[in-house]
Amino acid sequence: MTYFEKDNSGKYVKKENYQQQRFYSPEYIKTLIDKYNFQILSVSDDYSDRKPKTNTQRLTYILKINK
């Protein structure tokens, strides 16, 4: 991603930022949740309060560790 940031003199400086994302299947995530003794409190659609749909691209998990 390329963006411009204003410096102390008021000029804009070009900056570059690289981000890498990984995809893990819901089945794999569930395996890790079970393996590390967590409990699923909720699963939502991409950082929202909406329930996931068949076309959801990112699931957000709210977890609780089991004691």
N, C-alpha and C positions, 0 to 999 in steps of 0.2 A: 504494500500500500504506500502510495506517495502522498505526502501532505506538506503543508507549509506552516511554519511556526514563527510568530513574531519574536524577534530578539529584543534585548534591552535598548537598542538604538532605534527601534521601530521598523527595522527592515525585516522582510520575510526570508526565512532560511528554509530551503528544501530539505525534507527529512524522508527517510525510507524506513518502513517497518515491515517485517516479515512475520507472519503467523502461520503455524501449522496446526491443523486439526486432525483428529483421528476419529474413526467410526468404530464403535463396538456394538454388536448386536444386543438387543434386549435380553436374549437368552444368556449371553456371556456376562452381562451386567448382573443378572439374577444369580448366576453361579458365584460371582465375587461377593455379592451381598450375603448369600448364605454362608460362604466359606469364612468370611470375616465377622460373622455373627451380628449382622445388622437386620433391622426390620424396616420394611417399606411403609412409610406413613402416607405417601401420596406420589403419584406420577402425573405430570402435567405436560402440556404442549408448549415447548419452547419458552420457558421462563414466564409463564402466564398462569392464570387460574383455570384455564380451559382443559377439559379432558382431552387426551390424545385421540386422534382420528387415524384412519388408515393412511392418510397422506402426510401425517406429522413427520417432519424431518429431524427434529431434535426433541428428545424426551428429557425432562428435568425430574430428578428423583429427590424426594425429601426422605431422609433416613434417620433412624434412631438406633443407637447401639444397644444390643441386648446385654444386660449385666448378668 
